[in-house]
Amino acid sequence: MCTLNSPSLTLARQSLRDALTRADWDPETILNAELALAELIVNAWRHGATASPVVLYSLLGNTLRVSVSDESAALPEQRTPADLSESGRGLQLVEGLTHRWGVDPQKRGKSVWYELDSAA
């Protein structure tokens, strides 16, 4: 398990990439995990008004779970294609890149998470 509380998207992605590489995950799945993480961090910055969201990831068996917590109590809403303009595609991207995702309200804010299963 790893917890990061840094405003650096680069450091968060690198940490996740290193952990998955050490666990011998395939490069395409690692890329999907990184892209989904980037979307959740950017959403926390943009919609969660949180400069340094807390990123937590863990590997349990063949499952990666990543969560990004922000300080906004507003829960994300998944949009339909008709609702989309220049923004609003992030959660659709996360859904397409991962096996499962969801939102857990917290005492202060929320945690948006996803899970990916390795091919191994």
C-alpha positions as CSV (number, residue, x, y, z in Angstrom):
1,M,0.0,0.0,0.0
2,C,1.2,3.5,-0.8
3,T,-0.2,6.9,0.2
4,L,0.8,10.1,-1.6
5,N,-0.1,13.6,-0.7
6,S,1.6,15.6,-3.3
7,P,0.4,18.1,-5.9
8,S,2.7,16.4,-8.4
9,L,0.9,14.4,-11.0
10,T,4.2,13.3,-12.4
11,L,5.3,11.8,-9.0
12,A,2.0,10.1,-8.5
13,R,2.1,8.5,-11.9
14,Q,5.8,7.5,-11.5
15,S,5.2,5.9,-8.1
16,L,2.3,3.8,-9.5
17,R,4.2,2.9,-12.6
18,D,7.2,1.7,-10.6
19,A,5.0,-0.4,-8.3
20,L,3.2,-2.1,-11.2
21,T,6.4,-2.7,-13.1
22,R,7.9,-4.3,-10.0
23,A,4.8,-6.5,-9.8
24,D,5.4,-7.5,-13.4
25,W,2.1,-6.0,-14.8
26,D,1.9,-5.7,-18.6
27,P,2.7,-2.3,-20.1
28,E,-0.8,-1.7,-21.5
29,T,-2.4,-2.2,-18.2
30,I,0.2,0.0,-16.5
31,L,-0.6,2.7,-19.0
32,N,-4.4,2.4,-18.3
33,A,-3.7,2.6,-14.6
34,E,-1.7,5.8,-15.1
35,L,-4.2,7.4,-17.3
36,A,-7.1,6.7,-14.9
37,L,-5.0,8.0,-12.0
38,A,-4.3,11.2,-14.0
39,E,-8.0,11.7,-14.6
40,L,-8.9,11.3,-11.0
41,I,-6.2,13.7,-9.8
42,V,-7.2,16.4,-12.4
43,N,-10.8,16.0,-11.3
44,A,-9.8,16.5,-7.7
45,W,-7.9,19.7,-8.7
46,R,-10.6,21.0,-11.0
47,H,-13.9,19.9,-9.3
48,G,-12.8,19.1,-5.8
49,A,-11.0,22.3,-5.1
50,T,-8.1,20.3,-3.6
51,A,-4.5,21.4,-4.5
52,S,-3.0,18.2,-3.0
53,P,-5.4,15.3,-3.2
54,V,-4.5,12.2,-1.2
55,V,-3.7,9.3,-3.5
56,L,-3.8,5.8,-2.1
57,Y,-3.0,2.6,-4.0
58,S,-2.7,-1.0,-3.1
59,L,-2.0,-4.3,-4.8
60,L,-4.0,-7.2,-3.4
61,G,-3.3,-10.3,-5.3
62,N,-4.0,-9.5,-8.9
63,T,-6.1,-6.4,-8.2
64,L,-4.9,-2.8,-8.1
65,R,-7.1,-0.4,-6.2
66,V,-6.4,3.4,-6.5
67,S,-8.3,6.1,-4.7
68,V,-8.0,9.8,-4.9
69,S,-9.6,11.9,-2.1
70,D,-10.5,15.5,-2.3
71,E,-12.2,18.0,0.0
72,S,-15.4,18.5,-1.9
73,A,-18.6,16.8,-0.8
74,A,-20.1,17.1,-4.3
75,L,-20.4,13.7,-5.8
76,P,-19.4,13.3,-9.5
77,E,-22.1,12.6,-12.0
78,Q,-21.5,10.5,-15.0
79,R,-22.7,12.3,-18.1
80,T,-24.3,11.0,-21.2
81,P,-22.8,11.7,-24.6
82,A,-25.4,14.4,-25.3
83,D,-24.2,16.2,-22.1
84,L,-20.5,16.3,-23.1
85,S,-18.8,19.3,-24.5
86,E,-15.1,20.2,-23.9
87,S,-15.1,18.6,-20.5
88,G,-17.0,15.9,-18.7
89,R,-15.3,12.9,-20.3
90,G,-13.0,12.0,-17.5
91,L,-15.2,9.5,-15.7
92,Q,-16.2,7.9,-19.0
93,L,-12.4,7.5,-19.6
94,V,-11.9,6.0,-16.2
95,E,-14.8,3.6,-16.7
96,G,-13.3,2.5,-20.1
97,L,-9.8,2.0,-18.7
98,T,-10.6,0.1,-15.5
99,H,-12.7,-2.8,-14.4
100,R,-14.6,-1.1,-11.6
101,W,-14.9,2.4,-10.2
102,G,-16.9,4.2,-7.6
103,V,-17.2,7.1,-5.1
104,D,-17.2,6.9,-1.3
105,P,-18.4,9.9,0.6
106,Q,-16.1,10.8,3.5
107,K,-16.6,12.9,6.6
108,R,-14.7,15.6,4.8
109,G,-15.0,15.3,1.0
110,K,-15.0,12.1,-1.0
111,S,-12.8,9.4,-2.4
112,V,-13.1,8.4,-6.0
113,W,-11.6,5.0,-6.7
114,Y,-11.0,2.4,-9.4
115,E,-9.8,-1.2,-9.6
116,L,-7.9,-3.0,-12.3
117,D,-7.2,-6.7,-12.5
118,S,-3.9,-7.9,-13.9
119,A,-3.8,-10.4,-16.7
120,A,-1.6,-12.7,-14.7
